[in-house]
Amino acid sequence: MKSLRFISAEAFVSNAEFARKSLGAVTHDLFPLLFKASYLLEQGEVIHDLVENWPLFDFNMGKLLGATLDYEEDLSHRTCSVCLESCLTGLRDYVLNQSSPYMKKLKVVDLTGIKDVEVQFCKCKKTMDLLVYLQQAQCSPGTFEVSINVLIDLFVTERNYELVVQALLKKCSFHNVHLEMEHLEMLFNCIHFPLLMSLTLPARTFNVRRFTATDEQMLTKIGEKMGEMTQLTELSMSFSILTGRIQKLLSPLKTPLKMLDVSNCSLNHADMAFLANSFHANHLEALDLSGHDIPELYPSTFFKLLSHCSSVLRSLTLEDCNIQDIHVNMLILGLSPCQKLQEFKFIGNPLSSQALKHLFTFLCEFELCYSFGSISPEGLPCAKEPVLGRTPSLLHSSLLLLPSSPRVQYKCRASIRVVIIHHCPRYTVAEHILEGKICACH
């Protein structure tokens, strides 16, 4: 539903010529409202002038286009060519225009809120490649006298790699860049990333099983270049084959990692030993070791790693790690010191319902609550009120698949865990785990 303010804003920007002439008389706090109304109506000229004369300190596309009190619809999924090009040309002219009636207060332009969708809902039906536009934009040397931080999520592939390099060579500093690694060494040699905080590599970036001597040297150089990224605290390398090479990549890092994803990386005992003894271990807040047979390959080393990061660990993912009933007691012992743990994912481990009961009983002792699966449908038995007086908090949702069983969902509130089995009429049962009461439900 649209508020009267938003309806008035739509009426104002619908006449582009009048709106553009009247912007000088508009109060600064109305610019965000007029921007969203212009974006909805695809009034490119008005969008351009709004951005060119932006009077505020920040320009955050996610907040501007997201749900607001004046208009609840989220427009951030509209990567409309008309609107985005008008935004970028307006930003360019904001920097170049010396005769702007407003002082240049803009410090941050955040484009990360724009969502990538397969189907475009705008009238023009045309999406825009931001990389192409950045590559085509022409800037004079004097442009860099105006300092604005532009935040943007880039997904770099072999096809658009050259455009990214050219854009980066224009003295841009990029954060949170998703890179493919085929030309990564070349990119790292050409451009420095001293402010890069998060690096996500695509699946199969590395495959050490096929490495030649030249590849080994390249891996060493990449590790050295990563060591120059003094702000890097988040690293994801899932589904790369890195057997025996973790130390080569991570030892050059000078800043401890807070998030590490090495799921399905075929790590061996030497890799796990390095992680457990590295200075990263004491700082890891999020760790993903999915896809490794932890109980069989390196149980003691894993628990050593867990003990080192227990004081700060908030998220642990151990999916498809072959954790069985006989390992649950040891797992509980390892998790006991992790009192800050807020998220625990363990899909794909062959655990019986009895073992799950034991594990959930332990999880009840944590200060925070867990949710495994979606909330139960109306009419199914619900958990009782929290017996320990804690505020229910649903922090994570994941679906567990037990061997030879229908889909199982777990709903947790404080110290009560409820199991809901559905998608199979014969097994529609809700079980109060702690009390052991079984009630039939339909």
N, C-alpha and C positions, 0 to 999 in steps of 0.2 A: 504494500500500500504506500502511496506517495503522500507526503505531507503537503500542506499548503505552501510551505517554503519551496519545496522541490517543484511543485506545479508552477509556481511563479518563476523559478529559475528556468524551467523549460520554455515558458512563454518568452522570457527575456532573450535566451540564446537562439530561439527559433528564427528570429530576424537577425541574421548574421551581420548585416551591414550596421544596423542600429546598435547591436551588442558591442561590436568592435569600437564604434565611436564613443560609447558610453563607459568603457572600462575604466577610464581615468577617474570617474566619479563613484566607482564601486569600492566599498570598504574591504579591507584585506581579508577579513574573516569569511567573506562570501566567495572567495576564489575557489576553495575546494568544492563547494556546492555547485557553482557554475561549471566547474570542470567535469563533474560526474554527469550533470545534465547535458552538457555538450557532447560528452562521450556517448551517452545513450542515444542521442539524436544524430550522431556522426557529423557534427558541425566542425569540420576540420579547420576552417579559418578561425573560428572562435577559439578552438583548442590551442592553435598556434599562438594567438595573441595573449591568451591567458598564461601560457608557459613563458612566452617572451617577456612578459611583465610580472612574473611571479614574485610576490612581495614577501613570502615567508622563507624561513631558514631551511626547510626541507620540502622535497617533492617525492612523496612515497606513493607509487602507483597502486600498491596493494591496499593501502589504507584509503586512498582517494576513491578507488573503484569498488571496494568491498562494501559489505552491508553497513548501512548507517541508519540513524533514527529517521532521517528524512526519506530514505528510499532503501528498503531492505534487500533488494536484489543485488547479487554480487556480479559485477561486470568484468572482473579480472580475467575471466576466461575468453574475453573478446580480444583476440590479437588482430584487430581490424587494421588493414593497411592504411586507410584514410586517417584514422585516429592516431596510430603509432607514428606515422610519418610526420603528422602535424606536431606531435609531442617533441620529436627529435629535432625537427627544423626550428621549432620554437625555442628549444634549449640552445641550439646553435646560435640563433639570433640573439638570445639573452646574453650570451657571452660576447658576441661581436658588436652588438648594438650599444654605442656609446651615448646615445641620446635618450635612453630609457628614462621615463619620468620617475621611476622608483630606484632607490639605492639597491645595489646588487647584494642582497642578503643571502641568497641561496648558497648553501654549503654542501648539501647532500641530495643527490638524485638516486632514488632506489627503485630500480626496475625489476627487482627479483620477485615482486608479487604477481607478475604477469604469468598466467597459467597456459601451458601448452595443451591444446585440445585438437582432436582429429577433425571435428565438424565445426565450422565457423558459423556463428549465429548472427553476425552483423549483416546489414543490408547489402553491402558491397561484395560480401562472400570472398574477399581477398585477404590473405594473411601476408605478413611482412617479415622478411628475413632481416633481423636487426644487424647481423654481421655484414650483410651486403651494404646496408646503409652506412654503417660505421666505416667500412672500407672506402666508400665513395665520397664521404664527407671531406671537404677541403678546409683546412685551417691554416691561418697565417701564424708566423712565429709569435706575434703579440697576443695570440689567443691564450697562451699558457700563463699570462700574467694574472688571469682569473682562475682561481683554484676552486674546483668543485669535485667532490668525490662522487663518482658514478658507480653504483653497484648493480651488477647484472649477472644473471646465471647464463653461462654459455655451455652448450654441449658441443664439443669439438670432435669432428670426424675427419677422415682422410679427405673427404670432398671439400670441406670448408676450411681446412687447415691453413692454406695460403692466406685466406682472408683474415683469419685470426692473427697470424703473424704480422701482417701489414697493419692491422688495427693496434696491436700491442706495441709495434715500433713507433707509434705516434705518441710515445711517452705516457701511455695509459698504465695504471696500476690495477691489476685484476685480482679479486678475492674469490674463493670458492669456485674455481674453474674446473670443470669436468673434462679431462683430457684423454685422448687415445694416445698410446705410447709409441706408435710406429716412428714418429718423427720427434719424440720427446727429447731425446738427447740433443738434436739440432736446435730445438726451441730453447732448451735450458742454456745452450751455449750462446745463443743470440740475445736472450733476454733474461734479466734477473727478476726474481719474485720475492723480494725481501718481506713483503707484507702478506704473502699467501698464508692463510690460516687453515684451510681445509683442502685436501686433495683426494679425489675419488678416481680410481683407475678402472676402466671397463674390464669385463670378464676376459680372461685369457690374454691379458696384457703381457705376461711373462709365461714361458713354458720352458723351464730349465732342462727338461728331458731332451730338448732339441737344440740346446745351446752349443755353439761353437766357441772357440777361444776368443774370437772377436766379440761374440755376444757377452761373454763373461766380462770383458773389458768395458763394454758399454754399460753393463749393469753396475759395475764399480763406479763409473763416471756419473751415472744417474744418482747413485747414492751420495756421492760427493756434492753434486749440485743440490740435492735435497737438504744436505747439511748446511747450505748457505741460506735456507729459508728459516730464519730465526723465529718467525711467528707461527710456524707450522705446528699445530697441536692435534689435528684430526687427519687420519690416514685410512683409506679404505682400499684394499687390494683383493677383494673377494674373487674367487674362482680363477686365480692365477696359480700356476704350478711353481712354487717357490721352495721346493725341498732343499734344505741345507743352505739357503741364501738369505734368510731373514737378517742375519747379522751384517751381511754385506750392504744391505739396504738401510738398516736402521741405526747401525753403530755410528755413522757420521753425523746423525742428528744431534744438535746442540741443545734443543729445547725438548723437554719431556712431552710425550704424547698423552693426551687426555682421552682420545678415542682411537681405537684400533680395530679394524675389521680384517681378519685374515681367514675368513670362513672359506672352506673348501680349497685351501691352498696346499694341501698335501705336506704339511709340516712334519718334520721328523724330530727325534729326541733332541738333537743339537739346536734346532730352532726354538723348541720350547724351553730348553735350558737357558738359552740366551735371553729370551723374554723374561723368564723368572728372575734372572740375575741382573738385568739391565736397569738403568735408572728410570726407565719408563714405567716399570712395574708399580712403583709407589705413587704414581700420578694417574693411573688409568681409571677413568670414570665410566667408560663404556667399552666393553670387550666382547667380540664375537669370534668364537672358535668353532663354529658349526662345521659339520662334515668331517670331523676328526674322531677316530676311535680312541678317545681319551683314556678309558679304563684299561685298554689293552696296550697302548703305545707308551704313555708317559703319565701314569696316575700321580706319582709322588711329585714330579716336576710341576704338573698342573696345579696341585694343591699348594705348592710353594708359591707359585705365581699368584694364586687366589689370596693367600695370606698376606702377601706384600701389598696388594691393591685393596684389601678389605676395608681400610679406613675411608676410602673415597669412592669405591665402586658403587655406581647407581644403576647400571644396566649390564646384564650378563645374558648372552645368547649361546645356548649349547644345543642346537637343533641337530638331529641325526648324528649323535655322538655315541650311539650304542650304550647308553646308560640303562642298565637293567636293574631288576629288583635287588640283586646282591650288592649293588653299588650305592643304593639310596642312603644307607646309614653314613657312609663315607662322604657322600655329597652333602648331607645335612651338617656333618661336622665341619666341612670346608666352608659352607655358607654361613655358619653361626656367627663369625666375627663381622660379616658384611651387613652391619646394622643400617647403612644408608641405602641399601639396595631397594630400588623402586620398580624395577622391571626385570623379570626373569622369563626367558623364552626357552622352551625345551620340546618343541614339536618333533615328532619322529623318533622318539626313544621308546623301546619296547618295555613299557612298564605296566604291571598289572594294576587293577583297581585297588588292591590292598596296598601296594607300594605308593600309589598316588594318595591314598588316604593318609599314609604315614608322612609323606612329603608335605601335603597341605596342612596337616596338623602342626607341623613345624613352622610353616609359613604364617600361620595364625599368630605366632608370637612376635612377628615383626610389627613395628609401629605403623607401617603403611599397609594398605590392603591391595589385593591383587584380583584381577578379573581375567579368567581364561575363557574366551568365547563371548558371545553376545548375550545381552540381557534376556532372561526367559520370557516367553510369550505370556500374555495375560491369561490367567486361569490356572497356571502351573504353581505348585507350592513355592513359596518365597522364603528367603532366609529370615530368621528372627532378628529382632533388634540386636545391635552389638552388645555383647555381654560385658565387654570391657570399657564401654562408654566412649569408644573412639568414633570419630567422624568417618562414615563410609567414603571411600575415595577409589574410583575406578581408574587405574593408571595405565593398564595395558590390555589389549584384547588379542588373543591368538586362539587358533583352533587346533585341538589335539586329536590325532587319529591313533587309536589303540589297535593293536593287531587283532584281526578277525572280529571286529566290532563295528557297530554303526558309529556315526559321528558323535563325538561327545563334547559337550560344552560345559564349562565351569563358571559358575557365578559366585562371587565372593563378597560378603559384607562383613567387615571387621573380623570377628573370630569364627564366623560360620561360613562353611563352604557348601555350596549346593551343586550337585551334579545333575545335569539335564541331558538325557539321552533321547534323541529324536531322529526323524527321517526313517524310522523303522517301527511300525505299529506294535510289534510284539514286545518292544523294549522301551516303551514310553514310561520311564520311571524317574522319579526325583528322589534323591537320597540325601538325607542330612548326614553329612560325613561324620561330624564329631559325635552326634548323639546315636548314630547307627539306626535311625528310624527310616523305614522304607514306606513310602505312601504311593499308591497307584494314582495316576493322573491321566487325563485324556487330552 
